[in-house]
């Protein structure tokens, strides 16, 4: 288990991450209502030495090393669910009628928490800062949480990296994301 080969660390984390994903799946929250999910993420990050900050009401931002010299990359996960019924019989099905994680946000959040854990273990090996963005309201409630992320609206002086990589691999500058509010980044 090392920075160059974290497979053992990842395997050891999988049961915890699976439990987190199932917990989030069972307790879905709509956009800007992600109070429980935010608390879960905050506790996980703080236990690993991060100092998460609230953003966009129910989101979080956490930096691996905010004082690091070198590049900054950002990784993002979305926290909210969809306003729909979950018809499945799985043990971790939604306990909230009319709310369900049907497009993977529970998985995205668990994955980013796993990445946060691994980065914290090897903090000294990273040549720069990694900014973790836990975005609320990706599904577009009140314009969506992306437009409320610090740096996106000029609401704070927090610097943002010049680009983010989407799940589809297309680079997207902050300016392009703001000018295309329906873009899923």
Helices and strands as residue ranges (DSSP letters): H 7-26, H 35-47, E 53-55, E 59-63, E 71-78, H 105-121, G 123-125, E 128-135, G 141-143, G 145-148, E 163-165, E 171-173, H 174-179
